[in-house]
Amino acid sequence: MPNSPDQEKRINAIRFLAVDAVQKANSGHPGLPLGAAAMAYALWTRHLRYDPADPHWFDRDRFILSAGHGSMLLYALLYLTGYDVTLDDLKAFRQFESKTPGHPEVNHTPGVEATTGPLGQGISNAVGFAIAEAHLAATYNGEQRIVDHQTYVIASDGDLMEGVSGESASLAGHLELGKLIVLYDDNHVSLAGPTSVTFTEDIAKRYEAYGWHTQTIEIEHGNDVDAIDRAIAAAKNETSRPSIVLVRTHIGFGSPRQDTYQAHGEPLGPDNVAKTKASLGWPLEPAFYVPDDVLGWWREQGKRGAELRGGWNETYAAWTRANPGLARELDRMRAGRLPDDLPWPSFNAENGAVATRDAGGTVMNAIAKALPELVGGSADLDPSTKTYLKGLGDFEPGTYAGRNIHFGVREHAMAAIANGIALHGPLLPFTATFFNFLDYMKPAVRLAALSRLRVIEIYTHDSIFLGEDGPTHQPVEQLATLRATPNIAVIRPADAVETGEAWKCAVASEGEPVALILTRQKVPFLGTREAPVWRGAYVLRDPDGGGLPDLILIATGSEVALAVEAAERLAKDGTTVRVVSMPCWEYFEAQDEGYRDSVLPPSVRARVSIEAGATFGWERWIGDRGVAIGVDRYGASAPAAAIAKAFGFTAEGVAEVASGLLAKA
């Protein structure tokens, strides 16, 4: 049955708010909103549970526009249903500091659940949303179901082409995430041309092979609200598999550019806007027109959420009375508060030399039981990264209360899924892999930083000293890469004590992800001390007698012990040396000038940095007269001791460089 005239008017309101906004900005993507408006209408008016008056209602359904280039589709829906997005906001589309940026940004526009710019990220985030829902439901639901919602996605051809979505879809199928539903805008057109030139596989069969429930809506029904409604209802009834609905649509529907790539990534142009409005029976003027009856109808749809939320509030109140202990725990998590007294382990000389990856595993397992929000896993590397939470179960079908997520060898999906878990809240996800494999994760890590997500990223095997695996596995540029990324704290602890302090910083972080960079090899215990990692850098060793030193050695991670050894060697020759441990540049930069100068006195210009990674950026701390000892080439396959000698990471080598610097002073 075709859509009714009233339905077409309501759908056209979405279409032409988008078209007019793109045209006014002279920038954007009108094709997707024109083609996908009917599926969005069916979802938002017949299935999606939301409340514009409370965008963060805990048990709302989550909607992720993975095809973020079609952002005006979402912004139009937010305005029409009554979120805090005005017509003026739509008119300011893609303008500086507006609520309607070119791609949706979480925490920037009310109702946006995820920052979905690069394709493939949103659909992968959605797997994390579904994991979070399943885990929370298994952990906290009782007679009253306080966690019971769907995760919906609108995805594009580009989303399904990007490899990260394949990784995520494979895991989602394995995990049987039945509350994940993807609407695929199957319009056969990408930005540069028809998809037939690159993308001809059978998508339905591919997703069936992943373990998904699949449905196809053919082209004659791509704008049929009832057909789309039935498909979504069938997907909701399939509870043991994630679902994808292939909705065959016309990109740029109704415009002279329909079914062409020109409708994808540029405004239609004034003439074509007029022709499109005429084609679909919409008034040519004014721009941003929405009839009063249409806007009133849409606002009533938005108000339905208040009743849904009110019913859930009653359910939550009953659950709280029945489960006071769980309620206190969940309320604490939702408020973003840590438990009052986490059982942090202590380390001392009796522990001996310990790899910081091992120390990290000890810390995680000491606090995990008291920190139920901590969930996550590694990319098939638990035995090496030491990140398995012992006794806390695996997140698998039938055991969704388990807190160890086995991501498989899927680093990119792991990072994107962790972002989704963090976005869903109130869980604290962690990921783990070898540091060199940051390359696989970088797009999602960047979005975690951009979105200021509370994610802990654990990277082990942090330098050339992992040895025989050779340069393919030895990270040299990764520290510089992460440090160049805004809004992420990069912590490379020197020993077990600093590792414990680094974990304190990680769990307490509120506005940025934290990367913990840990060793494979054992490192010496550097003494019982306060180790204020939260300050970023501190004086570990000063010469006897006080006063300003002749030289400052600054090091991170495993090289801090080397700096101490070199300082002792230099002291025998009468050189006074301060050793500074600098586990986190970002934290140190955040300190006031007085503290920074107390650690690195400006008058002491003889400074040497020691780090088994690229020297890029160290001039910030050593100045124009300092020397950076590092690795500005790829590593080598050899035992760690042989590599250390060949690359100059010995006490003798550091002392020689330092003596040469002082001789020039």
Buried (B, 14 or more C-beta within 10 A) or exposed (E): EEBEEEBBBBBBBBBBBBBBBBBBBEBBBBBBBBBBBBBBBBBBBBBBBBBBBBBEBBBBBBBBBBBBBBBBBBBBBBBBBBBBBEEEBBBBBBBEEBBBBBBBBBEBBBBBBBBBBBBBBBBBBBBBBBBBBBBBBBBBBEEBBBBBBBBBBBBBBBBBBBEBBBBBBBBBBBBBBBBBBBBBBBBBBBBEEBBEEEBEEEBBEBBBEBBBBBBBBEEEBBBBBBBBBBBBEBBBEBEEBBBBBBBBBBBBBBBBBBBBBBBBBBBBBEEBBBBBBEBBEBEEEEBBBBBEEBBEBBEEBBBBBBEBBEEBBEBBEBBBEEBEEBBEBBEBBEEEEBBEEBEBBEBEEEBEEBBBBBBBBBBBBBBBBBBBBBBBBBBBBBEBBBBBBEEBEBBBEEEBBBBBBBBBBBBBBBBBBBBBBBBBBBBBBBBBBBBBBBEBBBBBBBBBBBBBBBBBBBBBBBBBBBBEBBBEBBBBBBBBBBBEBEBBBBBBBBBBBBBBBBBBBBBEBEEBBBBBBBBBBBBBBBEEEEBBBBBBBBBBBBBEEEEEBBBBBBBBBBBBBBBBBBBBBBBEEEBBBBBBBBBBBBBBEBBEEEBBEEBBEEEBBBBBBBBBBBBBBBEEBBBEEBBBBBBEEEBBBBEBEEBBBBBBBBBEBBBBBBBEBBEEE
